Amino acid sequence: MTQDLTVTLVQTFLHWGDREKNLAHLSGKLEDVPPTDLIILPEMFTTGFITDPIGLAGEMDGPVMQWMEGVASRKQAYVLGSLSMKVGEKYFNRLICMAPDGSYTQYDKRHPFRLGGEHLKFTKGNKRGIFSLKGWNILPLICYDLRFPVWCKNTFSGGKHAFDLIICVANWPEVRSQAWSLLLKARAIDNQCYAIGVNRIGEDGNGVNHSGDSAVSDPRGKIITHIQPHAEAVVTLTINREELDEFRTTFPVGLDWDTFTFPGIE
């Protein structure tokens, strides 16, 4: 049975390249989180948006994964965020969604940010990472992915949508905050789904400022939650499944979506 989904957005400052400080900072912020299904952290929540991961990347059996597992277990909630991850000789900007029982799903950023040089050191992902939680199918995205509507496109087949919610974690610069807000709403409208964007605040080690502007859009493109810019905040809200299903039934644009495939994508 599909239920409403309670989500917690964590808009926070990130200490540049300092895993221990960031984990301690986040641990304090999550201490008083009310009952929730899913806790959402920003992109690269252990370091800020680094483009040279050597010496800073985590490992799949490392302390950050253990930290996420500990938080998920204590809060009895899923914990989602991305981090720089080393796998063999390759580096990925990898999103992890950790379950309370220690199992997890993962998604590797498909579109490394070329303007920042991320593509020079990070290997891009080759598949979407849709996962399910309480009957919701969720499409995870990482920052720059939000600009690519084909990669974000929903499908409708056999009476079912591929996903019901987009979650984008980001280190999105303040100078492009208008694009962030517009694209979040556009992706919700395009795909007849909810869209959640969780972004960091503050200046990073490259002198780039981030305003946050974390938000939740409903399927009509209406912003139902917007966190105050430049402020650290932990916000918990519930998104309504009945409203989503009713809107899709009364305005069934999925029946007329174009069919497509992703060539060369697993």
Beta strands, then each sheet from edge to edge (+ up, - down):
strand 1: 5-11
strand 2: 38-40
strand 3: 78-87
strand 4: 90-98
strand 5: 104-108
strand 6: 131-133
strand 7: 136-142
strand 8: 156-157
strand 9: 160-161
strand 10: 165-170
strand 11: 194-199
strand 12: 201-203
strand 13: 209-211
strand 14: 215-217
strand 15: 223-226
strand 16: 233-239
sheet 1: 5+ 4- 3+ 2+ 1+ 16-
sheet 2: 6+ 7- 10- 11- 14+ 15-
sheet 3: 8+ 9-
sheet 4: 12+ 13-
end
